[in-house]
Amino acid sequence: MTEAPLFALGLALAALSGIRAYLTVFGIGLAGYLGWLDLPPALQVTTSPWVMGTAAALTVVEFFADKIPGVDSGWDLLHTLLRIPVGAFLAAATLSPDGHLGAAALAAGAGVALATHAMKTGTRALINASPEPLSNWTASLGEDTLSLGGLVLAFSHPWLALTLVVGIVALACLFAIWIARHVIGGVRRIFGSVIH
């Protein structure tokens, strides 16, 4: 792969790690292990059976934890400490031909992972405020599908994957802002009627 598709792949992987870090690491490791993807030296660690096994087990745990209202928010809060550094590493490792991680690539990956993680965490917090659990399951399954589809697309068409991930994040942010405005407006109306 040339440097431009590697850049797109690195940022797409960083974005996906902000949503599902374990699944992203497992997917990269599996693709490298099976020879579907020629991994740069710094990403070779993901093909280790220990790394793949741990990532697979944690992917299963996350799949169920992410479906339970309240537990998913705690899980997201805890994983703020993991998803952003993983995104930084994946972006920098993808762009590293010699195994050395560049500061600019680390910063770009961290920024992209932070954006997708904030979008996921913020939207899920708003969804958890709604009384019915179906929206939580729908959001979680949507994130699962986005992550799996994003991985496949990132491996085959990195630029398209990056464009779609950025577009989906932008739409989700606009949706979260729209929901937040309605919630804030409702709270103001409630407090306004109580005060008068």
N, C-alpha and C positions, 0 to 999 in steps of 0.2 A: 504494500500500500504506500502511496506517496504521502507527503506530509500534510497536504490539505485534507484528504479523507481521514487521516489519523486524528487531526484536530477536531473534525466533526464527530468522529467516533468517541474520542476522549470526553468531549463536552456532553454528548448524548448519554454516555455511561455515567458521568457525574450527575446528570439530571435524574436518571433512573435510580441512582443510589439514594437520592434525596427522598424517594418514595418507597423503594424496596431494596435496601442495601444488601441483605443476605441473598436474595434472589438474583440480584445483579452479579454479585461475586460468584455465586454458583454457576450462573449462565456463562460467564467468561471462562471460568475454570473448565466447565464441561466442553465448551467450544474449542478451547485449546487442547484439552486432553484427547478429544476425538479427532483432532486435526482439521476442524472446520475453519479455524482461524489461526493465523500465524502470529502468535503473541510476542510483543516486544519483551526483552529480557526482564524488565521490572515486573511484568505481569505473569511471568512463568510460575511464580509462587501460588497463583490461584489454581494451578493444575495438580497441586499436591493432594493426595487422597484425604489427608487430614483437613486441609482447608475446605475442599469440596464437601466432605462429610459433615463438618461443622456447619458450613453455610447451608447445606440441604436441611439438616435437622432444625436449624434456627428459622429457615424459611417456613417449615411446617408449623412451628410454634407461632411465628408471626401471622401466618394465615388465619389461625384460630383466634389469637389475641386481638387481632385487628377487627374482628367481627363483633366484639362485645362492647357496647356503649360504656364509656368511662374507662374501661381497661385500655381501649385503643388510644385515648388521650394520654393516659399515663405512659403507655408504651412509646408514643410519639415523643413525649417530653424526655423520657430516658434516652431515646435514640437520637436526640439532638447531638449528644456527645459522640455518636458513632457515624451517622449518615454524612455529615459534612466532611469530616476527615477522610472517610472512605471515598467520597466524591473527589476530593482534592487529590488523593493518591491515584485513583483510576485515571483521571485526566492527565496528570503528570506522567504516570507510568506508561500510558498509551503513547505519549509524545516523546518518550525517552529512548533513543536508539542504543544507548550504552548503559542503561540502568540508573543513571543519575537523574534525580528529580529536580526540574527547574522551578524556581520560585514563582515565575509568572504563570506557569501551567498549574502549579498548586493553588495559587490565588484564584485563577479562573475556574478551576474545578470546584473549589470551596464555595465560590460565589454562586455558581449554577446549582450546586447541591443545596445550598442554603435557600435559594429561591424556591426550588421544588419542595423542599422540606417545609418551609414556612407556608407555602400554599396548601400542602396536604394537612398540616397540623391545624392551620386556621380554618380550613373548610370543615374538617372533622369536628372541631370544637363547636362551630355553628350548627352542624348537623346534630350533634349530641344534645343541643338545646331543644331540638324538636322532640315531641313526645313519642313518636312512633319509631320502632327499631328497624323497620324495613329500609329506610333511607340510609341507615348506617351500613347494612349489608350491601345495598346497592353501590354505595360509594366504595366500600372495600373491594367488592368484586370488580368494579370498574378500575381500581388501582392495580389489582392483580392482572387484569387483562391488558391494561396499558403497559405494565412492566414487561410482561411476556412478549407482547407484540412489539414493544419498543426494542427489546433485546434482539429479536429476530431481524427487525428492520435495521437496527444499528449495525449489525454484522454484515448485512447485504447491501444496504443503501445508507451510509452514515449521514450524508447531507439531508436526505429526506427525513430520516429519523430525528435529526437535530431540529429541523424546521417544524416537524409535527409536535415534538416535545415543547418547543418554545411557544407554538401556537396554542396548545392545550393548556399550558401553564398560564398564558395571558388570558384565555377565556375563563379559566377557573378563578383567576384573581378578580376579573370583572364580575363574575357570578358571586364571589365571596363579598365584594364591595356592595353589590346590589342587596344581598341578604342582610349584611350588616346595617345598611341604611334603613331597611324595613324594620329590623329588630330595634335599632336605636329610636326610630320614629314611633314604634309601638310603645316602648318604655317611656318616652317623653309624653305621649298621649295619656298613658296610665297615671304617671306622676302629676301631669297637668290637671287631670280630673280629680285626683285626690287632694291636691293643694287648693283648688277652687271650691 
